[in-house]
Amino acid sequence: MNTFSKGLLGADPAAWRKLVWGGAAAVMAIPVTLRLTVAEMAWDGFDFAVFGAMLLLAGLAFELVLRFAGASIWSVLAALLSIGGAFVMVMANLAVGIVGKEGNPINLVFFALLGAGALGALAVRLRAAGLARVLTTMAAGQALLGISLALCGIAYLPVFTAVFVAIWLGSAALFRQAARQVGQWTA
């Protein structure tokens, strides 16, 4: 069932698509504008290509979730939250590194967490009930990662862990609501 709930932006999934792809174009315009106006903006062609590829992947991920998880308001909001969180995590990791500098090999664990989430999403065929479980598992993994780093004495911001645990759990709750709406949720 792929019904779009009445409410925010009306009943047309195309409105959400326009918002997401228009938002991606607006976000891409920010570093372009900065590069043209701020001397300290040191991005080169590779940086722009990576950023553009990240925006493209985020938009395509949203399209997939919209198609397979159902276009309810809950799944749309869950997709925006989880994909936006993943985007920010990748951006922070590539830009400055989450642990130490961007070249620190420990930072690869954060990419592994996102990769495991993506594989989990595919394994549950992007259905809302399965995505709720995958994101809950990601939240647990994020928390364990933060605790492990702290116990090992590695300089790391606990706020980062708390924010991303909240993002993954918030998205899981929204996907759970979407699953209830289409009768997927049994627990």
Secondary structure, 3 states (H helix, E strand, C coil): CCCCCCCCCCCCHHHHHHHHHHHHHHHHHHHHHHHHHCCCCCCCHHHHHHHHHHHHHHHHHHHHHHHHCCCCHHHHHHHHHHHHHHHHHHHHHHHCCCCCCCCCHHHHHHHHHHHHHHHHHHHCCCCHHHHHHHHHHHHHHHHHHHHHHHHCCCCCCHHHHHHHHHHHHHHHHHHHHHHHHCCCCCC
